């Protein structure tokens, strides 16, 4: 009996070939607290995704697929200028069918994707030689912004904000002039953060660096 199974084409080896050696592209992602997210990110902003497309990057030894996003910036916090930002991440947004028996799905585990019209707060590392980036710590540096049941604008990352204020992050924040609401945020071990308070705390970390 002939088996008609789907072959998953894994292209993560391409990451090594093209020299993407960021911590963020490792299959085992290091856990970062907020201090590390801020210091390692070259661009930090809140904004709305207004375009999400797939593109092919060609180079002498082959090609790779990537996701190209355009965001309308609501607030530029670090390293951004202008009203919009365009960036590319390694991997497809959705699986791509090559033929009847082959599906290509080359997005690394933990690499976030973004939906058009949805708001996010992103901590992006610098671009590679091929112009690719990612959030610091992958899903750790990508925060979904939404309104909670109390109609507050809140932000949460792919780890439910777990451990963002652990160790030296919490210790250093004690030196800052925090409001009562910011102190309450820092004391949370996980769960969505009030967006305005979170942005304010991020800015205070930046001032200390």
ChimeraX attribute file (.defattr): number of C-alpha atoms within 10 A of each C-alpha:
attribute: neighborCount
match mode: 1-to-1
recipient: residues
	/A:1	3
	/A:2	4
	/A:3	5
	/A:4	8
	/A:5	9
	/A:6	13
	/A:7	13
	/A:8	14
	/A:9	14
	/A:10	13
	/A:11	16
	/A:12	18
	/A:13	9
	/A:14	15
	/A:15	16
	/A:16	11
	/A:17	10
	/A:18	15
	/A:19	11
	/A:20	19
	/A:21	12
	/A:22	15
	/A:23	13
	/A:24	23
	/A:25	23
	/A:26	17
	/A:27	11
	/A:28	11
	/A:29	16
	/A:30	12
	/A:31	15
	/A:32	20
	/A:33	20
	/A:34	21
	/A:35	22
	/A:36	16
	/A:37	23
	/A:38	23
	/A:39	14
	/A:40	17
	/A:41	20
	/A:42	17
	/A:43	19
	/A:44	24
	/A:45	21
	/A:46	22
	/A:47	23
	/A:48	20
	/A:49	21
	/A:50	16
	/A:51	15
	/A:52	18
	/A:53	12
	/A:54	17
	/A:55	16
	/A:56	13
	/A:57	14
	/A:58	11
	/A:59	10
	/A:60	5
	/A:61	7
	/A:62	8
	/A:63	12
	/A:64	18
	/A:65	21
	/A:66	20
	/A:67	21
	/A:68	20
	/A:69	20
	/A:70	19
	/A:71	24
	/A:72	19
	/A:73	21
	/A:74	15
	/A:75	15
	/A:76	18
	/A:77	20
	/A:78	17
	/A:79	11
	/A:80	15
	/A:81	12
	/A:82	8
	/A:83	12
	/A:84	16
	/A:85	16
	/A:86	12
	/A:87	15
	/A:88	22
	/A:89	23
	/A:90	27
	/A:91	26
	/A:92	23
	/A:93	22
	/A:94	13
	/A:95	14
	/A:96	13
	/A:97	13
	/A:98	11
	/A:99	10
	/A:100	10
	/A:101	11
	/A:102	14
	/A:103	16
	/A:104	20
	/A:105	19
	/A:106	23
	/A:107	22
	/A:108	19
	/A:109	13
	/A:110	17
	/A:111	21
	/A:112	20
	/A:113	16
	/A:114	20
	/A:115	14
	/A:116	13
	/A:117	13
	/A:118	14
	/A:119	22
	/A:120	24
	/A:121	26
	/A:122	24
	/A:123	27
	/A:124	25
	/A:125	24
	/A:126	16
	/A:127	15
	/A:128	15
	/A:129	10
	/A:130	14
	/A:131	12
	/A:132	19
	/A:133	21
	/A:134	26
	/A:135	27
	/A:136	30
	/A:137	28
	/A:138	26
	/A:139	22
	/A:140	29
	/A:141	29
	/A:142	26
	/A:143	26
	/A:144	18
	/A:145	22
	/A:146	18
	/A:147	12
	/A:148	12
	/A:149	7
	/A:150	6
	/A:151	8
	/A:152	13
	/A:153	15
	/A:154	19
	/A:155	25
	/A:156	23
	/A:157	23
	/A:158	16
	/A:159	16
	/A:160	17
	/A:161	21
	/A:162	19
	/A:163	17
	/A:164	22
	/A:165	22
	/A:166	17
	/A:167	11
	/A:168	12
	/A:169	18
	/A:170	18
	/A:171	11
	/A:172	13
	/A:173	19
	/A:174	11
	/A:175	9
	/A:176	13
	/A:177	11
	/A:178	16
	/A:179	12
	/A:180	10
	/A:181	12
	/A:182	19
	/A:183	16
	/A:184	12
	/A:185	19
	/A:186	22
	/A:187	11
	/A:188	16
	/A:189	13
	/A:190	17
	/A:191	15
	/A:192	21
	/A:193	24
	/A:194	20
	/A:195	20
	/A:196	14
	/A:197	20
	/A:198	18
	/A:199	20
	/A:200	15
	/A:201	22
	/A:202	17
	/A:203	14
	/A:204	15
	/A:205	19
	/A:206	14
	/A:207	9
	/A:208	11
	/A:209	8
